[in-house]
Amino acid sequence: MWGIELNRESELPIKRQIYQAIRDRIMCGQLKSGETLPSTRELAKNLNVSRNTVCEAYEMLLAEGYISSRQGAPTRVTEGLFIEKLPDCVPPAKKSSLRPLRADFRTGRPDLRLFPRFLWQQILHQAGEEMTLEKYGYTGPQGLPELRAEIAAWLFRSRGLTVHPQDIFITAGATHALHLIAELLCRQGQEILMEDPCHSGMLQTFINKGCAIVPVPVDSQGLQTEHLTEGKNACAVYVTPSHQFPLGGILPASRRTELIRFARENELYIIEDDYDSEFRYGGESIAPLLAMDSRHVIYVGTFSKVMFPALRIGYAILPPSLHKQWGDLRTHTDVQNPPFEQAALTQFLRTRKLDRHIQKMRRVYGERRRVLLESLQDVFGSEWTAFGDAAGLHLAIEFPGRYFDAAFKKYCLQNGIYITPLEHHCIKNNLHQSKLLVGYGHLEPDEIRSGIKLLHDVMK
Ligand SMILES: Cc1ncc(COP(=O)(O)O)c(C=O)c1O
């Protein structure tokens, strides 16, 4: 009847199959308003099911108002339920003309192969076993106190930074922290000063929040503070002072002082994104801007690079003026971070496993950077110059006289190379066309060598 076909192998109960079949026919107009439904006995016979099953299906339709029945009258379809079906929206399959990647120079990728995965799984398992019942409930928007205490201790021993755990707010990574900061600070399209170039993803986070972006140029030493004349009404300045993304410079003391002075005079916040400063290959780690002024600096840290991106744990260190608003905002958006990974990370920090992993990776990444510079020298001779400090997981390289744009990126992809022209991260265009970004942290030395040779072939 009505072409109803029942699947007796399905996990969906037969009564629900009948209910859905009739409901769909009503919605698409095959069964018209006021039309009489067959008696339960007739339909049961037709479908070869028990009458009880059909009765249950009819009761479901009745309860939801698809059909109506009055004592002594036949069951009818309710008035006005037909809605025109929209055409199925299946996106056309994209034909990919791309070759599999032979050189993957994407930026911001730690080497996941070297992360102690099995150790992490054990710690996660143990953390789950030891989780108290109260942690299965709402544990608060700020994050577990024991994790915040361990992060404070780690920042002290690794960066010489004194932070109170009550100023640390756990997030789902740096991107999440920046999103919340934008939500708190940038009211109704207020301006935000941003390094130019800066990470296109972070820029997008602020654009999505409706901020008006005011670019401030960057050179090989980071933000050019002499250009901090515009945007005095801005709510914040976004900077990456320990390792500028993407150019790689370290902001010198004179510019740091200038920046803090500017923030104080104009009553705005500095958002310090410290995404990968743990990886510095010569000299001591850089003291964060936060150490100079904890009232105007909002510090953002992440475990995406020192551990792995899918962990989705980062943190913001906030001045007391923002604590309450932050707690309210978090409570009414995503409530809190899950406690299991937080507990495992607490243990990873407490037992110094993270310290050891960073120490190991610093050696590995430092060596890979050396191999990259050597390969560039071997293959490109003196055609190039490297930008920035010996740090991080990527390198900005200039090839004077060359021009790299989206078309170049596409051409490389067609030849199996993923590489990003620096222009991709620029707010104002046409200032950095001769530069490329090479992510190397996740590549073995041999992959770096063969990748650079391939790049040379493509650039010929
Ligand atoms: C400058 C910068 N900030 C923040 C992030 C994002 O980190 P997360 O994974 O914690 O969101 C990245 C990631 O590449 C980055 O390059």
The ligand as an SDF file (V2000), in Angstrom:
LIG
                    3D

 16 16  0  0  0  0  0  0  0  0999 V2000
   50.5510   32.6660   15.6330 C   0  0  0  0  0  0  0  0  0  0  0  0
   49.6520   31.5450   16.0360 C   0  0  0  0  0  0  0  0  0  0  0  0
   48.7880   31.7270   17.0400 N   0  0  0  0  0  0  0  0  0  0  0  0
   47.9410   30.7590   17.4230 C   0  0  0  0  0  0  0  0  0  0  0  0
   47.9200   29.5410   16.7810 C   0  0  0  0  0  0  0  0  0  0  0  0
   46.8270   28.5500   17.1150 C   0  0  0  0  0  0  0  0  0  0  0  0
   47.0620   27.6980   18.1150 O   0  0  0  0  0  0  0  0  0  0  0  0
   45.9100   26.7320   18.6580 P   0  0  0  0  0  0  0  0  0  0  0  0
   46.0850   25.4040   17.9780 O   0  0  0  0  0  0  0  0  0  0  0  0
   46.2200   26.6340   20.1200 O   0  0  0  0  0  0  0  0  0  0  0  0
   44.5770   27.3120   18.4230 O   0  0  0  0  0  0  0  0  0  0  0  0
   48.7910   29.3020   15.7280 C   0  0  0  0  0  0  0  0  0  0  0  0
   48.7600   28.0110   15.0290 C   0  0  0  0  0  0  0  0  0  0  0  0
   49.4560   27.7430   14.0780 O   0  0  0  0  0  0  0  0  0  0  0  0
   49.6890   30.3230   15.3570 C   0  0  0  0  0  0  0  0  0  0  0  0
   50.5460   30.1360   14.3420 O   0  0  0  0  0  0  0  0  0  0  0  0
  1  2  1  0
  2  3  1  0
  2 15  2  0
  3  4  2  0
  4  5  1  0
  5  6  1  0
  5 12  2  0
  6  7  1  0
  7  8  1  0
  8  9  2  0
  8 10  1  0
  8 11  1  0
 12 13  1  0
 12 15  1  0
 13 14  2  0
 15 16  1  0
M  END
$$$$
